[in-house]
Amino acid sequence: MARFWLTPDLAQRLLAAMETDEAEVRCSLDLGLSSLTVRISAGMASFGEDAALSAEQVRRVAGSKRGVFLLEADRLEPVQVSGTSFYKLIPTDEAPTIEIDGIQMHRTTGTHPFENATRSARTVVRPGARVLDTCGGLGYTAIAAARLGAAAVVSVEVDANVRAIARKNPWSAEYFGNPVIELADGDAAGFVSAQPDAAFDRVIHDPPRFSRAGELYGAGFYAELARVLRRGGRMFHYTGEPYSRGRGRAFVPGVMKRLRAAGFEVKRAEQLQGVVARRGPAPGGRHM
């Protein structure tokens, strides 16, 4: 079944073409992954023999200001989920990000979500490695690890609504289709505690901000990550730069202190707003 994704910017282009009687518009209908020709005729934008939008529908997308719409089986709907929180796919110049209650879950300043995931994975992933991705999200990190040659990637995601958004994101298709990637539903802490010792060669830990998942920054969870990571194994931990002023400046140093106490050797990865940690021989490891 054909699927087409539209953004407000694209809708504005299509409306302009309708108003100036352009016959064709070359554009992307999968958020930048490819391009095709949209034909404009009699106030309709046609994407193929079986898919078209009226000017009224295009105006609906253009007027949304932010967000992504999916056209599938003649249904045009925003890619969003309402529940105890509000989830929404947000376009960028590259891969989209997901927004939860108005907070974006990826870095978009000075980088792009997929690019940043790839750079983060590259700090630790090596060909043949078994990789744990603790907070799967839209799957960008798991996809990057698989492309870097990981033999297996286990990606854990607790939020079914995030998974639902990912299934409607064209940039996440490989997350669900690559046989190297194994999806695990559930809480990261519970999943990790159930794994055997030294089960993984590499870990990519990109948790939500501390206010949403403080336990994933705690000493107990770090000790469990050290246990399931083989000696000499490496982890990238995204921390962000929260509370960068005032008393909050101790946040990242506090993360590093707890990692060392759990048995990691730790160094900053400032450009990626995170730390790279190596599983040392015993708790109280030194800097790399």
N, C-alpha and C positions, 0 to 999 in steps of 0.2 A: 504494500500500500504506500503510495507516494505521500511524502510529508514535506511541507514547506514552512519555513520560519520567516517571520517578518518583524522588523523593528520600526519604531516611529520614524527614524531617519530614512529607511527604505520606503516606507509608506509615503513620506513627503515627496520623494523622488517620483514615485508612481503617480501621485496626484498632479505634480507639475507636468509630467508627460501627458496626462489626460487633458489638462488645460491648454496645452500647446499643440495638441493633435500629433504628438510623436507616435510613430508606428511601433517602435521597439525600444526597450530599455535593457541594457546588459547589466546584470547585477547578480548578487549572491542571494539565494533563498535557503541557505543552510549556515548562516552566520559566518560566512567568509571561507568556508571549506572548499567551495567550488563556485562557478558562475554559470549562468544560463541566460537566455534571451526571453524576456517577458514581452508579449505582444499586447499592444493597446488598441482597442477597437470598440466603438459604440459604448464608451463609458465602462468598459470591462478590462481588467488585467488578466490575461490568460497565461498560465504556467505550463500548459500542455493541453492535450486533447480533453482531459477529464478534470482539470482544476482551473478555477477562475474566481476572481473576486470583483464585486461591484465597486463603484466609486464610494458608495456609502460604507461598505465594509473596510475599504482602504482608509477612509476618513476616521473610522473607529480606531484603527491602529495608530494612525498619525496623531490622534488626540490623546493617546494614553500617556504621552511624554516619556515614560520610562517603562522598560519591560520588553518581553518577547512574546509574540503570538505564534501559535502553531495552527496551520491549516492541514487538516487530516480528515479524509472521508467527508468533505463538504462542511466540516465543522471548523469554525475559527474561534479559538479560545486562547486566553492568556496562559502562559506557562507559570502557574502559581497554585498554591495550596493554602487553604485556610483551615486552621485547627486551633490548638491552644496557642500556637504561634502562626505568623504569616510568612510564607515562603514564596520567593519570587525569583525567576531567572532574569538577570540583568545583563544587557549587551555591553561589550567593550569593543575596542578596536581589534581585538583578537578573540580568544575564547571567552564566553560569558562567565560571569560569576553568579553565585547564589546569594540572595539577601534574606536574612531571617530577622523579622521585626525591625526592618530598616537598617540592619547592620550587615555590611558585606563580609563574606567569609574568605575572601582572597585579597591579596595585595594587588592594587591596581595603579598605585602612584609610582611612576618611573619604571613600571614593568607590566606584564600581562599575566593572567592567572596560569595559563599553560606553560608559558616561558618560565615563570617563577618556579612552578612545580618541577620542571625539568632540571633547572639549575640546582634546586635543593636535592633532588634525587641523585644527581651526578656527584655530589660531595661524598656519597657513601656507597652507592650501588656499583657492583662489579659483575661482569659476566659469570653466570653460573650460580649466583648467590640466591639463597632463599630469603625473601624479604617480607617483613611485617609492616603493613601500612595501617597504623592504629586508628585513623579517622578518615574514612574513605571519601566522604563528600561527593563531589561530582566525578571522582575517579581519575583526576588528572595525574596525581602522584603515582598511582598504581600503573597507569598507562605508560608514564615516563620510565618507571622502573623496568617494565617489561621491554620497552624499546631499547633500554640500555643493556639488555642481555640477561636479566634475572631469569633463573631457571623456574622460579615459582614466586608468586606474589600473593600473599593473603591480605585482603583488604577488609577491615572491620568498620561497620557503620551502624550506629544505634538508632538513627532516626529514619523511620520508614518514609516520612515526607521528603527528606533529602533524597532518598533513593527514587521516589516517584518523580521528583524534578529531574534527576539525572537521566532517567529513562526517556525523558522528553527533550534532552539536550543532544544535538547532533555531535558535539565534541566528546560526548561520553560514550559513544557507540562501542568503541573498542573495549571499554570497561566491562561491558556485558558480553562481548564476543570473542575476546582473546583467551584461548585455553590456558595460558600461563597464569591468568588472574583468577583467583578463587575468592568469591564474595562470602563474607561471614556477617550475619546479622547479629546485633547485640551490643552490649556495653563493652567498651575496650578493656576496662579494668577486669571485668568478669571473664572475658575471653582470654586475656593474658594469664590470669591466675590459673586457668585450666590447662595451659600448655606445659609440655615437659621441659626440663632444663635444656638449655642450649639448642632450642628448636629452630632458631633463626641465625642467619649470618649478618643480616643488616636490618635496621629498624628506621622507618621514617615516621616521626611523631609530630603531627601537625594538628594539635587540639584546638577547639574553640577557645575564645578568650577566657581568662581566668574566672571572670564573673559568671560564665555559663558552665564551666567544667573544672572547678578548682581542684578536684581530686586527681585530675590527670597531670597536675604539676606537683603532686605531693611526694614525700619521701617514700611512702609505702609503694606507690605505683612505680617509681623509679627503681626501687629494689626488685620489683617483679620484672621490669624490663631487663635489668641486668641479669636476672636469673635465666630468662628465656633466650638471651643473646649469648652466643658462644664467646669464649675468651678470645680477645683480639677483634671481635666483631665491632662494627661501627653503627652509630645512630646519628641522624640529623634530627634536631628538635627545634621546630619553629616556636619562637617565643613572642615575636613582635617586639614593639618598643612601648609597652604600656607604662603609664605613669612616668614618662621620661623626665619630668621635672619634679623638684621638691623631694619629699620623703620617698616617693615611689621609685626613685632611681635605684633602689636596692632590689627591685624585682628580678631582673636578669641575674645579677650576682647571687641572689638567693637561690634561683634555679640551679646555677652552676655549683653552688655549695652543696645542695641536696644531691645532685648527680654524683659529685665526688664522694660523698658519704656512702652512696649506693655502690661504689666500686668503679666509677668511670673516670677516665682521663678526659679533660674537657678543654675546648678552646672556642672562642667566639667566632662566629661567621657573620660579621656585622652587615655586610652588603645584603645578606639574605635574612637579616633580622632573626638569627637563630644561633644555635651552638652545634658543634660537631663533637660527639663523645665517642671514646673508645673503651670497650669493656676491658678493664685492667685486671691484674692478678688478684686483687683483694680490695675491699673497701678502703677509702682514703687515698685514691689514686692521685697522681701528679698531673700537671699540665703536659700536653703533648708538645 
